[in-house]
């Protein structure tokens, strides 16, 4: 399978792909997934950030968009009366098990630190050391076009977070920062903290706009 351009997923498409990848590894006996099972997987309240409430029509429409992108669709080998669905990311990117686990968790839970990724990928792939997580992230960042990026470290944090770039470089990272700010307790965001956040967002926009230009040039 050959992709013809950069991929920009909607939040629903990212969730559907992540859910399909997760269930393929963690519950292979139920994979490919029926539409009902896929809706339930997308709307899980555990291991999902943010929690979504997609209905069958929304997931069905999302699957059509993913099929147009050659990333997911009806299972080719499934038999029986119930239509089932699978992802095709393996054909599109030929991920290693480590890369697949990292992309899956990033799709399902947004930007995360290497430590968070190590713990949350354990059911799909065991990383014995943080260095192995970083090596997997580095491989994703070195792809053409890059599939992951390290975000600028937030004030008061010790570790940088990493984000996938399948939903667009600027939108995904900036949205994560905005969500973080919105989730702060009322009155806790001082003017100084807001100023730092705005400066970080501006810096992030510059860096990721440059990355977007690089991606556009690759497919020009």
N, C-alpha and C positions, 0 to 999 in steps of 0.2 A: 504494500500500500504506500502510495506517495502523496504526501500532503502538498497542496499547491500554494499555501500562504500561511502567514502567522495565524495562530488560533486565539480567538478572544471569546471566552465562555461567559455566559450569563451566570448569575449566582445559582439559579436552578440547575443549569447544565453542569456546573462544577459539583453541586451536591449529588446529582444523579450519577455522574461518573465516579465520584468518590465512594458512593454507596455500593455501586456495582463492583468496584475494585476490592472494597473491604469484604463483601460477602463471598466473593470468589475464593478468597484465601481463608476466611474464618469459618465459613459454613459451606464448603464446597458441595455438600450433599444436596443443598437447596439451590445451587447455581447451575444454569442461568435462572433469573428471577421472574416470577409472574409479575404482572402490573401491580397487583395488590401488595405483594411482598416488597416490591421496589418502593412503593409509596410509603410503606411502614418503615423501611430502611432509611429513606430520606428524612422522615419526620421523627426519628428517634430523639429522645430527650437526653440520652447519654452519648458522649463522644461526638457531639455536634455543636459547633459554634458558628453562627447563631442557630438556635432551634428554629426549624421551619414548619410550616403547616400547608404543604402542597397537597392538592387533591388529584384525583386520577386524571382529569382532563389536563391539568397543568403538567403533570409528569408525561402524559402521552404527547403533548405538544413539544415538551422539552426533548423527548426522545427523537421526534422528527427532526428537530434542529441538529441534534448530535449525529443522526444518520446522514444528514446533508454534509456534515463535517467529516464523515467517515470515522467517527469515534465510538459509536454505539448504535445498537438497533436490535431488531429481532434476531434471536439466536439462530444461527445457520444450521445447527445440527440437532436442534430440539425437536422431539416428536411428542405427540399427544394433542389433546384438544385445546389446552390452555397455551396461549401465546406467551413466550418467555423472552427475556431480553438479556443482552450481554454487552460488555464493552470491548473495544478493539484497540485499546491503547498499546497493547503488546505489539500488534502489527505496525502501528503508527510510529512507535518510538523504540521498540526492542529494549525495554527497560531491564536492568538487572533486578534481582529481588529486592536489593537494598533501595534502589532508585524508586521502584514501584511502591514500596512501603512508605517512603518519605513523601512522594507526590500524593498518595492516597490520603495520608493524615493531614497534609497541608490543604488539600481540597475540602476535607471535612471540617477542619477546625481553624483555618486561617493561619496567620503568621505565628510562629512559635520559636522558642529557643532550642538549641541542640539538645539540652537536657530534657525538655518537654517531649521533643520528638523521639528521643531514645525510649522513654517510658511508654509513649502512646503507640509506638510501632511494634511493641513486643509480640503481639498476637500474630503479626504478619511476617516479621523478620527480626531476629534477635541481633542487636548491636552490643557486642561485649564492652566496647569502650566508646566514649564520646568522639574519639578520633575517627572511628569508623563512620559515625553519623556525619561528621564534617567532611570526610572523604566522599560520601555519597552526595552530599549537598554540592560539593565542588564539581562533581561530574555533571550534575544537573545545570549548574551555572556555566559550565564550559561548552554546553551544547550550542548548536547553531540552528535556530535562535536559542538563546538561553531560556531555560524552563524554571529557574529559581533565582532569587536575588537576596542578598543580605541587606536588611533595612538599617538605617542609621539608629544607633543606640539611643533609647529614650532617656531623658534626664532621670537620675535616681535609680537606674537599672544597671545590673552588673553584666548581663549577657545581651548580645545582639539577637534579634529575631530574624527568621528567614521566611520568605513568602514564595509561593509559586507564581509564575507569570502567565498562566494559561487563561486568566481572566483579564489580561491587559495590565501592563506594568504600572501605570500611574494609578488607575482606578482601584486596583486591589489593595495596594499598600496604603494609599491615602484613606480609603474607606476603613481600613483596620485602625488607623490612627484616630479617625473621627469617632469610631465606635468606642475606642478605649476612653476617649475624653467624655463621651456621652454617658458612659457607665460609671463615672466617678460619682461619689456621694454628693448630694446637694451642698453647695457652699465650700467644697473642698478644693475647687480649682481656683486658685488665686490668680490675680492679674499676671503675676510673674510666671506662674506655671503655664498660663494660656499663651503668653508671649513666647516662651520656650517651645511650646507645641507648634505654634504658628511658624516659628523659624525652622523647626525640624521639617514640617510639611513643605515649606518652600524649598529647603535643601533637597528633600526627597523628590519633589517634582522636577527639579533641574536634573538630578542624576538619572531618573527614570525616563524623562523626555529624551535625554541623550541615548538611552538604551533603546527607546522606541524608534528613534531615527536610524539607529544601527540595524534594527530588525527590518524597517522599511527598505533600507538600502539593499539588504540581502535579497529581498523579493522583488526589487524594482525591475 
